[in-house]
Amino acid sequence: MFHRLHTDGTRTEVALEDAFAGPAPSACWIIGGGPSLAALDCEAIARSPVPKMAVNLAGTQLVRPTFWTSYDPSCRFHRSIYLDAGVTKFIHRRRAMELVPETTFKVCECPATFFFERDKSRGYADFLSPAAKGIVDWADSLVQAIDILHRLGFRTLYLAGCEMRIRPSHEQIARGAEFGVEYDPREPLDDFLKKCRRASLSDKDLEAVAPAAQYHFPEHKPLRSAARTDAHYDRIAQSLRLSRRSLSLAGVRLISATPDSRLNDWFPYRGVREIIADIHATTGDPLNEPVTGLYRDRQDRTPPLSTRMKDFPPPRHAAKHPLPPPIATANETRAELDVELLVEGEGLRAATVRARDEDRPAAR
């Protein structure tokens, strides 16, 4: 699934699938670029003892990612992401020979950078198909991130800064109201713009008043472009809704940590504090774990149990893993062993029962 690419076109396969799976479902944050991220407790997210996957420019100056992925050309992103060996990058192979911004380095030369093939053939039913040979391509970086994290072994994904919508600003809504246009918070941005145009309020007139924040970083698109992006967000939110059975079969839970996200109608929403508390309860709280005495005392730190822990060898099917022939003891003859039936149960090899008299071979 994942591989390194080199400037001479050679390829090195890298086994990363399920590398981050554990005895309990592994969790990861997905950091989106929505304006709400600036209002969340990003310090707590950054300190939480689970990785963070950022998409595109998301998290800039707020959360440094553990993992990163992008869909667009490399010139749109930061040199510090590509050249930081502490950020593991997952990028489609078509970007391998692009230049890292402000350098003469190829993207494929960057440290901790892995490439994948894209798969445009998958739909909702096989969104997270284990048989797929590439990462799903629905022309969206969030969907791409979900599939990558699934392949890496993560099963609980917390989505922060993922509004999946762009709204007009309060000033633009007020300007529309002066022309008799009422804004419905549930409607796509393009529907609001169409109503304004019908009321002789142009996009240019709307852009003359204060715009809404579209990202948590200072970047801005014209209204028509923002409306197309909002329509794309709406389509992806509905696509994830239609993929819920595939997510469930794969054991993947999407949990929104983003207020006012389109995803909150289809997936559970939980506040950052609640999520952090769950992470600390499951993984531990690095800032509050005691250290005094750990080097000096050899205390039993096993949690209280109602039964004993006991490791058994795994059950083995006789046809695949035939057992060695039994060894006769001083009180047993070879003939007696030949008429014993081996019984396997609970993975134990010691249990035997003797054949019934009528099952014994006739005496010669």
C-alpha positions as CSV (number, residue, x, y, z in Angstrom):
1,M,0.0,0.0,0.0
2,F,2.7,2.5,1.0
3,H,6.1,3.0,-0.6
4,R,9.1,5.3,-0.9
5,L,9.9,6.8,-4.3
6,H,13.3,8.0,-5.4
7,T,14.6,10.6,-7.9
8,D,15.7,7.9,-10.3
9,G,12.2,6.4,-10.4
10,T,12.9,3.4,-8.2
11,R,10.5,2.3,-5.6
12,T,10.9,0.8,-2.1
13,E,7.9,-0.9,-0.5
14,V,7.2,-0.1,3.1
15,A,5.0,-2.2,5.4
16,L,2.9,0.3,7.4
17,E,-0.5,-1.3,7.3
18,D,-1.9,-1.8,10.8
19,A,1.4,-0.6,12.3
20,F,-0.5,1.6,14.7
21,A,-3.1,-0.9,15.8
22,G,-3.1,-1.9,19.5
23,P,-5.0,-4.1,22.0
24,A,-7.6,-1.4,22.2
25,P,-8.9,0.7,19.2
26,S,-6.1,3.2,18.4
27,A,-7.3,6.8,18.3
28,C,-6.1,9.8,16.2
29,W,-7.1,13.4,15.7
30,I,-7.9,14.7,12.2
31,I,-7.2,18.4,12.1
32,G,-9.2,20.4,9.6
33,G,-8.7,24.0,8.5
34,G,-12.0,25.4,9.6
35,P,-12.2,28.7,11.6
36,S,-13.6,26.9,14.6
37,L,-10.1,25.3,15.3
38,A,-8.9,28.7,16.6
39,A,-11.7,28.6,19.2
40,L,-10.9,25.1,20.4
41,D,-8.4,24.2,23.1
42,C,-5.6,23.4,20.7
43,E,-3.0,23.3,23.5
44,A,-4.9,20.4,25.0
45,I,-5.3,18.7,21.6
46,A,-1.6,19.1,21.0
47,R,-0.6,17.7,24.4
48,S,-3.0,14.7,24.2
49,P,-1.2,11.4,23.9
50,V,-2.6,10.4,20.6
51,P,-1.3,11.3,17.1
52,K,-2.6,14.2,15.0
53,M,-3.3,14.0,11.3
54,A,-3.4,17.4,9.6
55,V,-4.7,17.9,6.0
56,N,-3.4,20.6,3.7
57,L,-2.7,23.9,5.7
58,A,-4.8,22.8,8.7
59,G,-3.3,23.3,12.1
60,T,-0.8,26.0,10.9
61,Q,0.6,27.7,14.0
62,L,-1.9,25.9,16.3
63,V,-1.2,22.1,16.2
64,R,1.9,20.5,14.9
65,P,0.9,17.3,13.2
66,T,2.3,13.8,13.7
67,F,0.9,12.7,10.3
68,W,0.1,14.9,7.3
69,T,-1.6,14.4,3.9
70,S,-2.6,16.6,1.0
71,Y,-4.5,16.5,-2.2
72,D,-3.4,19.7,-4.0
73,P,-0.1,20.6,-5.7
74,S,2.9,20.9,-3.4
75,C,3.4,24.6,-4.1
76,R,0.4,25.3,-1.8
77,F,2.0,24.0,1.3
78,H,4.9,24.8,3.7
79,R,8.5,23.8,3.3
80,S,8.6,23.1,7.1
81,I,6.1,20.3,6.7
82,Y,8.0,18.5,3.9
83,L,11.5,18.9,5.5
84,D,10.4,18.1,9.1
85,A,11.4,14.5,9.8
86,G,9.1,14.5,12.8
87,V,6.1,14.8,10.5
88,T,5.2,11.6,8.6
89,K,3.8,12.6,5.2
90,F,1.4,10.5,3.1
91,I,1.1,11.8,-0.5
92,H,-0.1,10.5,-3.8
93,R,2.7,9.4,-6.1
94,R,1.8,12.0,-8.8
95,R,3.3,14.6,-6.4
96,A,6.6,12.7,-5.9
97,M,8.7,14.8,-8.5
98,E,7.2,18.2,-7.6
99,L,9.5,20.6,-5.9
100,V,9.4,21.4,-2.2
101,P,8.5,25.2,-1.9
102,E,11.5,27.5,-1.6
103,T,14.0,24.7,-2.4
104,T,15.4,22.6,-5.2
105,F,14.4,19.3,-3.4
106,K,12.0,16.9,-4.9
107,V,9.1,15.9,-2.6
108,C,10.3,12.2,-2.8
109,E,13.6,13.2,-1.2
110,C,11.9,14.5,1.9
111,P,12.3,12.5,5.2
112,A,9.4,10.4,6.5
113,T,7.5,10.7,3.2
114,F,5.5,7.8,1.9
115,F,3.5,7.5,-1.3
116,F,0.4,5.6,-2.4
117,E,-1.6,4.8,-5.5
118,R,-5.1,6.3,-5.7
119,D,-8.3,4.4,-6.3
120,K,-11.2,6.1,-8.0
121,S,-13.4,3.0,-8.3
122,R,-14.7,2.7,-4.8
123,G,-18.1,3.7,-3.7
124,Y,-20.0,3.9,-0.4
125,A,-20.3,0.2,0.2
126,D,-16.6,-0.5,-0.2
127,F,-15.2,2.8,1.1
128,L,-12.9,1.1,3.5
129,S,-12.6,-2.2,1.7
130,P,-9.7,-4.3,3.0
131,A,-9.2,-5.6,-0.6
132,A,-8.4,-2.2,-2.0
133,K,-4.9,-1.7,-3.4
134,G,-4.9,2.1,-3.2
135,I,-6.2,5.0,-1.1
136,V,-9.7,6.1,-2.0
137,D,-9.8,9.1,-4.3
138,W,-13.0,11.2,-4.0
139,A,-11.0,14.4,-4.7
140,D,-11.0,15.2,-1.0
141,S,-8.2,15.4,1.5
142,L,-10.4,14.5,4.5
143,V,-11.7,11.3,3.0
144,Q,-8.1,10.5,2.0
145,A,-7.0,11.0,5.6
146,I,-9.7,8.7,6.9
147,D,-8.7,5.9,4.6
148,I,-4.9,6.4,5.3
149,L,-5.5,6.2,9.1
150,H,-7.7,3.2,8.7
151,R,-4.9,1.5,6.8
152,L,-2.4,2.4,9.5
153,G,-4.6,0.7,12.1
154,F,-6.5,3.6,13.7
155,R,-10.2,3.0,14.5
156,T,-11.3,6.1,16.5
157,L,-11.0,9.4,14.7
158,Y,-11.7,12.7,16.3
159,L,-12.4,15.5,13.8
160,A,-11.4,19.0,14.9
161,G,-11.7,22.1,12.7
162,C,-13.9,20.2,10.3
163,E,-17.0,22.4,9.8
164,M,-17.5,21.1,6.3
165,R,-19.3,24.3,5.5
166,I,-18.7,28.0,4.6
167,R,-21.3,30.5,5.8
168,P,-21.8,34.1,4.8
169,S,-20.7,36.7,7.4
170,H,-23.1,38.4,9.7
171,E,-22.5,41.6,7.7
172,Q,-23.3,39.8,4.4
173,I,-26.5,38.3,5.9
174,A,-27.5,41.8,7.1
175,R,-26.8,43.2,3.7
176,G,-29.0,40.6,2.1
177,A,-31.8,41.4,4.6
178,E,-31.7,45.0,3.3
179,F,-32.8,43.6,-0.1
180,G,-35.4,41.3,1.4
181,V,-33.2,38.2,1.3
182,E,-33.6,35.8,4.3
183,Y,-30.7,33.5,5.1
184,D,-31.5,29.9,6.2
185,P,-28.6,28.5,8.2
186,R,-29.3,25.1,6.7
187,E,-28.9,26.2,3.1
188,P,-25.7,26.0,1.0
189,L,-23.8,29.2,0.5
190,D,-24.6,29.1,-3.2
191,D,-28.4,29.1,-2.5
192,F,-28.0,32.3,-0.5
193,L,-25.9,34.0,-3.3
194,K,-28.6,33.0,-5.9
195,K,-31.3,34.6,-3.8
196,C,-29.2,37.7,-3.5
197,R,-28.7,37.9,-7.2
198,R,-32.4,37.6,-7.9
199,A,-32.9,40.5,-5.5
200,S,-30.3,42.6,-7.5
201,L,-27.6,42.2,-4.9
202,S,-24.5,41.2,-6.7
203,D,-21.6,39.1,-5.4
204,K,-19.4,42.2,-5.8
205,D,-21.7,44.1,-3.5
206,L,-21.6,41.3,-0.9
207,E,-17.8,41.2,-1.0
208,A,-17.7,44.9,-0.3
209,V,-18.8,44.2,3.3
210,A,-16.8,42.2,5.9
211,P,-16.4,38.6,4.8
212,A,-16.7,35.6,7.1
213,A,-13.6,33.7,8.2
214,Q,-13.3,30.7,5.9
215,Y,-10.2,29.1,7.6
216,H,-8.5,29.4,10.9
217,F,-5.5,30.9,9.1
218,P,-5.6,34.2,7.1
219,E,-6.6,32.9,3.7
220,H,-9.7,33.9,1.8
221,K,-11.5,32.8,-1.4
222,P,-13.8,35.0,-3.5
223,L,-17.5,34.3,-2.9
224,R,-18.1,32.2,-6.0
225,S,-15.1,30.0,-5.3
226,A,-16.2,29.7,-1.6
227,A,-19.6,28.6,-2.8
228,R,-18.1,25.9,-4.9
229,T,-16.0,24.8,-1.9
230,D,-19.1,24.8,0.3
231,A,-20.9,22.6,-2.2
232,H,-18.0,20.2,-2.2
233,Y,-18.1,20.1,1.6
234,D,-21.8,19.3,1.5
235,R,-21.2,16.5,-1.0
236,I,-18.5,14.9,1.1
237,A,-20.5,15.2,4.3
238,Q,-23.4,13.3,2.6
239,S,-20.9,10.8,1.1
240,L,-19.6,10.0,4.6
241,R,-23.2,9.6,5.8
242,L,-23.9,7.1,3.0
243,S,-20.7,5.3,3.9
244,R,-21.6,4.7,7.6
245,R,-22.2,1.0,7.1
246,S,-18.7,0.6,5.5
247,L,-17.2,2.5,8.4
248,S,-19.1,0.3,10.9
249,L,-17.9,-2.9,9.2
250,A,-14.3,-1.6,9.3
251,G,-14.7,-0.8,13.0
252,V,-14.0,2.9,12.4
253,R,-15.7,5.6,14.5
254,L,-15.9,9.2,13.4
255,I,-16.4,11.5,16.3
256,S,-16.9,15.2,15.6
257,A,-15.2,17.7,17.9
258,T,-16.3,20.6,15.7
259,P,-19.3,22.7,16.7
260,D,-21.7,23.6,13.9
261,S,-20.2,20.9,11.6
262,R,-22.4,19.4,8.8
263,L,-21.1,16.0,10.1
264,N,-22.9,16.5,13.5
265,D,-26.2,15.5,12.0
266,W,-24.8,12.1,11.0
267,F,-22.0,11.3,13.5
268,P,-21.7,11.8,17.2
269,Y,-20.4,15.1,18.6
270,R,-18.3,15.4,21.7
271,G,-16.5,18.4,23.2
272,V,-12.7,18.5,23.3
273,R,-12.6,18.3,27.1
274,E,-14.8,15.2,27.1
275,I,-12.6,13.6,24.4
276,I,-9.4,14.5,26.3
277,A,-10.8,12.9,29.4
278,D,-11.5,9.7,27.6
279,I,-8.0,9.7,26.0
280,H,-6.4,10.1,29.5
281,A,-8.6,7.4,30.9
282,T,-7.6,5.0,28.2
283,T,-4.0,6.0,27.4
284,G,-2.8,8.0,30.4
285,D,-2.2,11.6,31.2
286,P,1.5,12.4,30.5
287,L,1.4,15.6,32.5
288,N,0.2,14.0,35.7
289,E,1.7,10.6,35.8
290,P,3.8,10.1,39.0
291,V,7.5,9.1,38.7
292,T,8.6,9.1,42.4
293,G,9.7,5.6,43.4
294,L,9.5,4.0,40.0
295,Y,13.2,3.5,39.8
296,R,13.5,2.4,43.4
297,D,10.5,0.2,44.1
298,R,9.6,-3.0,42.4
299,Q,5.9,-2.8,43.2
300,D,3.1,-4.7,41.5
301,R,1.4,-2.2,39.3
302,T,-1.1,-4.7,37.8
303,P,-4.7,-3.4,38.2
304,P,-7.0,-5.3,40.5
305,L,-8.4,-8.4,38.8
306,S,-11.2,-10.8,39.6
307,T,-9.3,-13.7,38.1
308,R,-5.8,-14.7,37.3
309,M,-3.9,-13.9,34.1
310,K,-2.7,-17.1,32.4
311,D,-1.2,-17.4,29.0
312,F,-2.2,-20.4,26.9
313,P,-0.7,-21.6,23.6
314,P,-3.1,-20.8,20.7
315,P,-5.5,-23.5,19.6
316,R,-4.0,-25.4,16.6
317,H,-5.9,-27.3,14.1
318,A,-4.5,-30.8,13.8
319,A,-4.5,-30.8,10.0
320,K,-2.4,-27.6,9.8
321,H,-0.3,-28.3,12.9
322,P,0.0,-32.0,13.4
323,L,1.2,-32.9,16.9
324,P,4.2,-35.2,17.4
325,P,3.4,-38.8,18.2
326,P,2.9,-39.5,21.9
327,I,5.8,-41.0,23.9
328,A,5.1,-44.2,25.8
329,T,5.8,-44.0,29.6
330,A,7.2,-46.9,31.6
331,N,3.7,-48.2,32.3
332,E,2.4,-48.0,28.7
333,T,3.1,-50.1,25.7
334,R,3.3,-48.9,22.1
335,A,0.2,-51.0,21.4
336,E,-1.8,-49.1,24.1
337,L,-0.7,-45.8,22.7
338,D,-1.8,-46.8,19.2
339,V,-5.4,-47.2,20.3
340,E,-5.6,-43.9,22.2
341,L,-7.5,-41.0,20.7
342,L,-5.9,-37.5,21.1
343,V,-8.4,-34.9,22.2
344,E,-7.6,-31.3,21.6
345,G,-9.4,-28.6,23.6
346,E,-8.6,-25.1,24.8
347,G,-5.3,-25.4,23.0
348,L,-4.0,-28.0,25.4
349,R,-2.2,-31.1,24.2
350,A,-2.2,-33.2,27.4
351,A,-5.7,-34.6,27.3
352,T,-6.2,-38.1,26.0
353,V,-9.0,-40.7,26.2
354,R,-8.8,-44.3,25.6
355,A,-10.8,-45.9,22.8
356,R,-13.8,-48.0,23.7
357,D,-13.3,-51.7,23.8
358,E,-15.4,-52.1,20.6
359,D,-13.1,-49.6,18.8
360,R,-9.9,-51.6,19.6
361,P,-8.4,-53.5,16.7
362,A,-9.1,-57.2,16.7
363,A,-6.4,-59.4,18.1
364,R,-4.4,-61.3,15.5
